[in-house]
Amino acid sequence: MTIRATLLLAMASSVAFAAETRSFGKPLAGLPMSSLESVLAEPQNGQRVRLEGTIEKVCQQKGCWLELKQGESSVLVTFEDYSFFVPKASGGRAVVLEGKVKLKPRSPAEIAHLKAEGGGAGAAAKVSIEASGVVIGPAR
């Protein structure tokens, strides 16, 4: 009986998440919106940005990163100080986030690790975003 109740609760929370907006990390500070294309064209290490788009992929181990897609551009997003995670079922949802641009080439081991967790092209890119706050909305 408890297994059934647990399954029903899990299903109910998944349905509830599908219809709501949820915040993770710090509250958004209201930075002006940036286009991902312009951030990637002229990345500045440490630059604070606000981006919006669609969640293309999410770490399937813990939810410790996501890939944000905006138009034809995408970027790997990690979370400040590993202090929060997002639901693994967030793919396809609208997202707004604020954070810092990071310029750092990844080692072959880091790339392999990210790809093993479901990462795509963003795993090998030297530009990423370290988000301080994330707001996930409904599916697009």
N, C-alpha and C positions, 0 to 999 in steps of 0.2 A: 504494500500500500504506500509506503513512503517513497519508493522509487517512482511510482506513478505520479504522486504529488509533486516530486522534484521535477519530473519531465514536464508536467503541466505548467509549473511555475516558470521553467526555462522557456517554454514556448510562448507563454504570455508576455514575458519580458522582451522576447525577440519581436513580437508583434507590436508592443508598446514602443520600442525603439524605432521601428519602421515609420512611425507617424510623428515623431517628436524631434525637436532640436536639442542637442546636448552639448555641453561645454566641458572641456578638459584643460588642465593646466591653469595658468593665470588668466584673469579676465582680459579681454582684448582692450588695448589702450586707445583705439581710435586712430591709428596711423592712417595716412592717405593710402588709397589702393594703388598698387603697382601692377604692371603687366608682367607676367612671367617671362614673356619674350624679351622685354627690355632688361630685366634682371639678369637673364642668362647671356644676353648680348654684351653687357658691360658689368660683370659681377664685381662687387667691391666687398672684400672680406670684412665682416662685422656690420655691414649696412643693415639697418632695421627696416623690414618690409612687412606689408600686409598684402596677402594674396588670396584670391578666391578661385575656385575651380571645382573639379570633380575628383573624388578619390578613385584612382585607377587601380591601386593594389594596396594591401595592408599586410604587414608581417603576420604570418599564420602561426607563429609560435606564441607570441605574447601581445601582439599589437603595438610593438615598440617603434615602428616606423610606418610611413605611408608614402605612396607616390601620388603627387598632386598633378593633375592634367588640366591645362588651360589652353584651349585651341589645339594646336599641333605640338605644343611644348609640354614637357613634363619634368619634374624634379623630385628627388628623394627628400623626404622630410623626416628628421629625427626629432626627439623631444628633449628639451632643455634638462640637463643633469639626470636624464633617464628617470624623471620624476613623475611621469604619467604615461599611460597607454591609451589606445583607442580600441573600440570593439573590432574584433577580427572580421566581423560581417559588415564593415563600413563601406566596402567597395561599391562604387556607383552612386554614392551620396554626394550632395553638395557640401563644400567645406570652405570656411574662411579661417585664415590663420595669420598670426603675427609671429615674427621671429627674426633671426639673424642669418645673413648669407654667410656660408662657410666655403672657403676655397681650400680644399685639401685632397690631393690624390689618394685614392684608396689602395691598400696593398692587395695583391692577388688573393690572400687569405680572407680579407674583409669582403672582397667582391664575391668570392665563392660562398661565404657565410650568408650574405644578403640574398644571393640567388637561391640558396637552399631553403630560405624562408619565404620564397615566392617573389623576390625582387626581379625587376625587369631591367631595361636599359639604364635607368637611373642609378643602378648599383655601381656601375663603372665610371660614372661622371665625376669630375672633380668638383663641381659646384653642387652644393646641397643647402638645405634650409634647416636651421635648428629652431623649432617652434617653441615659443614660451606659452602660447595659448592657442587652442583649436576649438572651433564651433562647427559641429556637424549637423547638417540639416537633412531634409528628406531626399530620397533618391531622385535623380534627374531623369 
